[in-house]
Amino acid sequence: MIIKKRSLSDFQATVSVSDDDESSGRLKMDMGTCYFPKDFDSNPESLGQDAHFICQERQAFGVADGVGGWARKGIDSGIFARELMSNYLASLRSLNPGRAVDLKETLLKAHSKTAATGSSTACVVSLEGDRLCYANVGDSGFMVFRGKRLVYRSPTQQNYFNRPFSLGNWAGEGKRPVSVFLGEFDVEQGDVVVAGSDGVFDNLFGSEIEEILQESEGESWPQDLAWSIATVASMNSVSQEYDSPFAIAAESEGIEHVGGKIDDITAIVALIELDQP
């Protein structure tokens, strides 16, 4: 399978903020993204069910994955996911400069303003000094690599196998109470943060991402790393020979699944660097 390199503007649901603004901390994130909707080849107009943003100004990023089960009711949950991420980004931009981001409050505020029917997972992350702070609902998430070795992975939340927690609007019910997991991890200069929807982590082991990082020569651009990670995940997703993380997890639950998991794939890469004046 040959996967063509596609531009970020083809798929990104929200707009990145210019990185010319000063960061408030000693460290900063230099970020890039790549998104492959699962049905792009058959429907080039498709936006898929994932959504994401990066915001250099607030040193933050986020990813949401619309719950696919809504399609059985004729509802595109990607609309909900894109509106949720757009609302979160708008809330970030409205904050006074220098004010720390209350991740849970901002996420719930974005959820309250999201009118579309549907539901999605969500993982939002910001860099505060040398701490990577995050709020997570469901199975989108991130890994941190130090010296090109995996040192941390954000936990997932699910009701049972392949049924993650989600934020949403339900017809006749509106919004349900939601459990938001809050966490943080101390990062260092040179760390690489790889975030994404479950389409990445269901089709790539941490050790495989380590190999991609180790094969990158010299100083890599985050956009190029994101494309490499998303491309390998996409290739694995359609392979019947690949013993994927999703297949192994399914087997542990007594469910038979062969190969990768075909899904939308969003990869975000953030390089932790010194914030030079």
C-alpha positions as CSV (number, residue, x, y, z in Angstrom):
1,M,0.0,0.0,0.0
2,I,1.4,3.4,-1.0
3,I,0.3,6.3,1.2
4,K,0.7,9.7,-0.3
5,K,2.0,12.5,1.8
6,R,-0.9,15.0,2.3
7,S,-0.8,18.5,3.6
8,L,-2.0,19.5,7.0
9,S,-4.4,21.9,5.5
10,D,-6.3,19.1,3.8
11,F,-7.6,17.7,7.1
12,Q,-6.9,19.9,10.1
13,A,-10.2,20.8,11.8
14,T,-8.9,24.0,13.5
15,V,-6.2,26.5,12.9
16,S,-2.8,26.7,14.5
17,V,-1.7,29.9,16.1
18,S,1.5,31.6,15.0
19,D,4.6,30.5,16.9
20,D,6.1,34.0,16.9
21,D,4.6,34.7,20.3
22,E,6.7,34.3,23.4
23,S,6.2,31.3,25.7
24,S,5.9,32.0,29.4
25,G,8.0,29.1,30.6
26,R,11.7,28.1,30.3
27,L,10.7,25.2,28.0
28,K,8.5,25.3,24.9
29,M,6.8,22.8,22.6
30,D,7.4,22.9,18.9
31,M,4.4,21.1,17.4
32,G,3.3,19.4,14.2
33,T,0.4,17.2,13.2
34,C,-0.8,14.7,10.6
35,Y,-4.3,13.4,10.0
36,F,-5.4,10.5,7.8
37,P,-9.2,9.9,7.7
38,K,-9.8,6.2,7.3
39,D,-12.1,6.6,4.2
40,F,-10.1,9.3,2.4
41,D,-9.2,7.1,-0.5
42,S,-12.8,6.2,-1.2
43,N,-14.1,9.7,-0.3
44,P,-11.6,12.5,-0.6
45,E,-14.1,15.0,0.8
46,S,-14.4,13.1,4.0
47,L,-13.2,14.8,7.2
48,G,-13.5,11.6,9.2
49,Q,-14.4,11.5,12.9
50,D,-11.2,12.8,14.5
51,A,-10.5,16.5,15.2
52,H,-7.5,18.3,16.7
53,F,-5.8,21.6,17.3
54,I,-2.4,23.0,18.1
55,C,-1.9,26.4,19.7
56,Q,1.7,27.6,20.0
57,E,0.6,30.8,21.7
58,R,-0.8,28.9,24.7
59,Q,1.6,26.0,24.3
60,A,-1.3,23.5,24.1
61,F,-2.8,20.9,21.8
62,G,-5.8,18.6,21.8
63,V,-7.3,15.7,20.0
64,A,-10.8,14.3,19.9
65,D,-12.2,11.1,18.3
66,G,-15.8,10.9,17.4
67,V,-17.6,7.7,18.6
68,G,-18.3,5.6,15.4
69,G,-21.4,4.0,16.7
70,W,-23.4,7.2,16.0
71,A,-23.2,6.3,12.3
72,R,-25.8,3.6,12.8
73,K,-28.2,6.4,13.6
74,G,-27.2,8.5,10.6
75,I,-25.1,10.9,12.8
76,D,-21.6,12.0,11.9
77,S,-19.9,12.2,15.3
78,G,-16.9,14.0,13.6
79,I,-19.1,17.1,13.6
80,F,-19.3,16.9,17.4
81,A,-15.6,16.3,17.8
82,R,-14.7,19.3,15.5
83,E,-17.0,21.6,17.3
84,L,-15.7,20.5,20.7
85,M,-12.1,21.2,19.7
86,S,-13.0,24.5,18.0
87,N,-14.7,25.6,21.2
88,Y,-11.8,24.6,23.3
89,L,-9.4,26.5,21.1
90,A,-11.7,29.6,21.3
91,S,-11.7,29.4,25.1
92,L,-7.9,29.2,25.2
93,R,-7.6,32.3,23.0
94,S,-10.0,34.2,25.3
95,L,-7.8,33.7,28.4
96,N,-5.7,36.6,29.6
97,P,-2.0,36.3,28.7
98,G,0.0,34.6,31.4
99,R,-3.0,33.0,33.0
100,A,-2.5,29.3,33.6
101,V,-5.0,27.0,31.8
102,D,-7.5,25.2,34.0
103,L,-7.8,22.2,31.7
104,K,-10.9,20.6,33.2
105,E,-12.8,23.8,33.4
106,T,-11.9,24.8,29.9
107,L,-12.8,21.3,28.5
108,L,-16.1,21.3,30.3
109,K,-16.8,24.8,29.1
110,A,-16.1,23.8,25.5
111,H,-18.4,20.8,26.0
112,S,-21.2,23.0,27.3
113,K,-21.0,25.1,24.2
114,T,-21.0,22.2,21.8
115,A,-24.4,21.9,20.2
116,A,-24.0,19.0,17.8
117,T,-25.4,15.6,18.5
118,G,-22.8,12.9,19.0
119,S,-20.0,12.1,21.3
120,S,-16.2,11.9,21.3
121,T,-13.2,11.2,23.4
122,A,-10.9,14.1,24.2
123,C,-7.3,14.7,25.4
124,V,-6.1,18.2,25.9
125,V,-2.5,19.0,27.0
126,S,-0.6,22.2,27.9
127,L,3.0,22.9,28.9
128,E,3.2,24.8,32.2
129,G,6.9,25.5,32.9
130,D,8.5,22.1,32.9
131,R,5.2,20.2,33.6
132,L,3.1,18.6,30.9
133,C,-0.4,19.0,32.2
134,Y,-3.4,17.1,30.7
135,A,-7.1,16.4,31.0
136,N,-8.4,13.2,29.4
137,V,-11.7,11.5,28.7
138,G,-11.5,8.2,26.9
139,D,-8.7,6.5,24.9
140,S,-7.1,9.4,23.0
141,G,-3.8,10.2,24.7
142,F,0.0,10.6,24.4
143,M,3.4,9.1,25.1
144,V,6.6,10.8,26.2
145,F,9.9,9.7,24.9
146,R,13.3,10.6,26.4
147,G,16.5,9.7,24.7
148,K,14.1,8.1,22.1
149,R,12.8,5.7,24.7
150,L,9.3,5.5,26.1
151,V,9.1,6.9,29.6
152,Y,5.5,7.7,30.1
153,R,2.0,7.0,28.7
154,S,-1.2,8.7,29.7
155,P,-3.8,6.3,31.1
156,T,-7.0,5.5,29.2
157,Q,-10.6,5.5,30.5
158,Q,-13.1,3.0,29.2
159,N,-16.3,1.3,30.4
160,Y,-15.2,-2.0,28.8
161,F,-13.1,-3.1,25.9
162,N,-13.4,-0.7,22.9
163,R,-16.0,1.4,24.7
164,P,-14.1,4.5,26.0
165,F,-15.5,7.3,28.2
166,S,-16.7,10.2,26.1
167,L,-18.2,13.7,26.1
168,G,-21.4,14.1,24.2
169,N,-24.9,15.2,23.5
170,W,-27.6,12.5,23.4
171,A,-30.9,13.0,21.7
172,G,-33.6,13.5,24.3
173,E,-31.1,13.6,27.2
174,G,-28.6,16.3,26.4
175,K,-25.3,16.1,28.1
176,R,-24.5,13.4,30.7
177,P,-22.1,13.8,33.7
178,V,-18.5,12.9,32.6
179,S,-15.4,11.8,34.5
180,V,-12.3,13.9,33.5
181,F,-8.9,12.4,34.4
182,L,-6.3,15.0,35.3
183,G,-2.6,14.3,35.3
184,E,0.9,15.8,34.8
185,F,4.4,14.7,33.9
186,D,7.7,16.5,34.3
187,V,9.4,16.9,30.9
188,E,13.0,17.9,29.9
189,Q,14.7,19.5,27.0
190,G,14.9,17.0,24.2
191,D,11.8,15.0,25.2
192,V,9.4,14.0,22.4
193,V,5.7,13.9,23.0
194,V,3.6,11.8,20.6
195,A,-0.2,12.3,21.0
196,G,-3.1,10.9,19.0
197,S,-6.4,9.3,18.7
198,D,-6.7,5.6,19.3
199,G,-6.1,5.0,15.6
200,V,-2.4,5.6,16.4
201,F,-2.1,3.6,19.6
202,D,-4.3,0.7,18.4
203,N,-1.9,0.3,15.5
204,L,1.5,1.1,16.9
205,F,3.4,-0.2,20.0
206,G,5.5,2.2,22.0
207,S,8.6,0.2,20.8
208,E,7.7,0.9,17.2
209,I,7.5,4.6,17.8
210,E,10.9,4.3,19.5
211,E,12.2,2.8,16.2
212,I,10.7,5.6,14.2
213,L,12.4,8.2,16.4
214,Q,15.7,6.3,16.3
215,E,15.6,6.2,12.6
216,S,15.1,9.9,12.3
217,E,18.4,11.5,11.4
218,G,19.7,14.7,13.0
219,E,17.2,17.4,14.0
220,S,13.8,16.3,12.9
221,W,10.8,18.6,12.3
222,P,7.7,17.7,14.4
223,Q,5.6,17.8,11.2
224,D,7.8,15.2,9.5
225,L,7.8,12.9,12.6
226,A,4.0,13.2,12.9
227,W,3.7,12.2,9.2
228,S,6.0,9.2,9.7
229,I,4.1,8.0,12.7
230,A,0.7,8.4,11.1
231,T,1.9,6.7,7.9
232,V,3.2,3.6,9.7
233,A,0.0,3.4,11.8
234,S,-2.1,3.7,8.7
235,M,-0.2,0.9,7.0
236,N,-0.5,-1.3,10.1
237,S,-4.2,-0.6,10.3
238,V,-5.0,-2.3,7.0
239,S,-2.6,-5.2,7.5
240,Q,-4.0,-8.7,8.1
241,E,-0.5,-10.0,9.1
242,Y,0.2,-7.4,11.8
243,D,-0.3,-8.5,15.4
244,S,-1.6,-5.1,16.5
245,P,-2.0,-3.7,20.0
246,F,-5.8,-3.7,19.4
247,A,-5.7,-7.4,18.4
248,I,-3.7,-8.3,21.5
249,A,-6.1,-6.3,23.7
250,A,-9.1,-8.0,22.1
251,E,-7.6,-11.4,22.6
252,S,-7.1,-10.7,26.3
253,E,-10.9,-10.0,26.5
254,G,-11.8,-13.2,24.6
255,I,-12.6,-11.4,21.4
256,E,-11.1,-12.6,18.1
257,H,-9.6,-9.8,15.9
258,V,-7.0,-10.3,13.2
259,G,-4.6,-7.6,12.1
260,G,-4.7,-3.9,12.6
261,K,-7.7,-1.7,13.3
262,I,-8.9,0.4,10.5
263,D,-9.6,3.9,11.9
264,D,-9.1,7.6,11.5
265,I,-5.5,8.4,12.5
266,T,-4.4,11.6,14.1
267,A,-0.8,12.1,15.2
268,I,0.6,15.1,17.0
269,V,4.3,15.5,17.8
270,A,5.6,18.1,20.2
271,L,9.4,18.5,20.7
272,I,10.4,19.9,24.1
273,E,12.9,22.7,23.5
274,L,14.5,25.6,25.4
275,D,12.5,28.8,24.9
276,Q,15.2,31.0,23.4
277,P,14.4,34.8,23.6
